């Protein structure tokens, strides 16, 4: 559904939907800018205006780590605490049965 929404503005390379956000990877920067301009504030569902903006690049010397087989009971804070034993955690997102920890 999101890929189809973005397609008129340029080539959609991939679309990853998380809990309450998504990443739409577009081939051309110009297409991404057109999509941001046109779709920011668009209501995909009644009463839910999309926030469409360019994602921020990762800081240098950081890694985004995929963590699979995460329990449904696991919280972002629990996972963050576990990984903070090994270094600075920039971001931690639990998504269904997997997570991303950015260190």
C-alpha positions as a printed NumPy array, in Angstrom:
array([[  0.   ,   0.   ,   0.   ],
       [  2.812,   2.43 ,   0.882],
       [  4.897,   1.424,  -2.131],
       [  1.913,   2.125,  -4.393],
       [  1.39 ,   5.497,  -2.698],
       [  5.02 ,   6.535,  -3.311],
       [  5.409,   5.015,  -6.809],
       [  4.025,   8.016,  -8.766],
       [  6.936,  10.126,  -7.452],
       [  9.807,   7.819,  -8.423],
       [ 11.139,   4.27 ,  -8.312],
       [ 10.459,   2.575,  -4.966],
       [ 13.349,   0.212,  -4.213],
       [ 11.887,  -1.223,  -0.994],
       [  9.38 ,  -0.474,   1.708],
       [  9.786,  -1.688,   5.315],
       [  6.878,  -1.166,   7.702],
       [  7.618,  -1.227,  11.45 ],
       [  5.173,  -0.611,  14.325],
       [  4.147,   2.978,  13.712],
       [  6.682,   4.003,  11.102],
       [  8.095,   2.849,   7.799],
       [ 11.126,   3.335,   5.598],
       [ 10.486,   3.84 ,   1.894],
       [ 13.725,   3.566,  -0.097],
       [ 13.552,   5.403,  -3.398],
       [ 16.099,   5.239,  -6.206],
       [ 16.238,   8.937,  -7.055],
       [ 16.735,  11.789,  -4.6  ],
       [ 14.463,  14.011,  -6.727],
       [ 11.647,  11.432,  -6.479],
       [ 12.076,  11.239,  -2.722],
       [ 11.858,  15.024,  -2.459],
       [  8.698,  15.065,  -4.633],
       [  7.123,  12.366,  -2.436],
       [  7.961,  14.278,   0.748],
       [  6.439,  17.447,  -0.678],
       [  3.277,  15.718,  -1.881],
       [  2.639,  13.169,   0.875],
       [  3.575,  14.946,   4.115],
       [  0.221,  15.423,   5.871],
       [ -1.597,  12.991,   3.52 ],
       [ -4.243,  10.907,   5.306],
       [ -3.677,   7.272,   4.379],
       [ -6.286,   6.402,   7.017],
       [ -8.975,   8.899,   8.096],
       [ -7.709,  11.122,  10.901],
       [ -4.079,   9.897,  10.648],
       [ -1.921,  12.378,   8.744],
       [  1.377,  10.907,   7.557],
       [  4.64 ,  12.46 ,   8.644],
       [  6.908,  12.112,   5.612],
       [ 10.474,  13.351,   5.927],
       [ 13.973,  12.435,   4.815],
       [ 15.541,   9.942,   7.192],
       [ 18.697,  11.031,   8.948],
       [ 21.881,   9.201,   8.003],
       [ 23.582,   7.136,  10.674],
       [ 26.445,   8.844,  12.49 ],
       [ 29.901,   7.655,  11.458],
       [ 31.358,   4.669,  13.316],
       [ 27.966,   3.326,  14.385],
       [ 26.227,   0.051,  13.605],
       [ 22.578,  -0.928,  13.363],
       [ 22.307,  -4.474,  14.723],
       [ 19.445,  -6.835,  13.87 ],
       [ 18.286,  -8.927,  16.859],
       [ 15.967, -11.821,  15.986],
       [ 13.697, -14.095,  18.023],
       [ 12.788, -11.382,  20.546],
       [ 10.008, -12.269,  23.005],
       [  6.728, -10.363,  22.643],
       [  7.137,  -9.399,  26.319],
       [ 10.535,  -7.737,  25.715],
       [ 10.554,  -3.943,  25.887],
       [ 12.9  ,  -1.51 ,  24.166],
       [ 14.24 ,  -0.46 ,  27.57 ],
       [ 15.086,  -4.06 ,  28.56 ],
       [ 16.938,  -4.631,  25.306],
       [ 18.673,  -1.245,  25.579],
       [ 19.863,  -2.107,  29.111],
       [ 21.266,  -5.425,  27.9  ],
       [ 23.224,  -3.841,  25.038],
       [ 24.41 ,  -0.846,  27.092],
       [ 26.601,  -3.296,  29.015],
       [ 28.689,  -3.493,  25.82 ],
       [ 28.66 ,   0.149,  24.705],
       [ 26.656,   3.278,  23.985],
       [ 23.185,   2.619,  22.532],
       [ 21.918,   5.365,  20.241],
       [ 18.535,   3.843,  19.45 ],
       [ 16.626,   0.651,  20.22 ],
       [ 13.396,  -0.42 ,  18.482],
       [ 11.518,  -3.669,  19.178],
       [  9.334,  -4.724,  16.239],
       [  7.119,  -7.801,  16.727],
       [  9.593, -10.682,  17.241],
       [ 12.75 ,  -8.824,  16.223],
       [ 14.54 ,  -5.589,  17.055],
       [ 17.144,  -3.116,  15.843],
       [ 19.804,  -1.801,  18.221],
       [ 21.842,   1.11 ,  16.903],
       [ 25.202,   1.407,  18.714]])
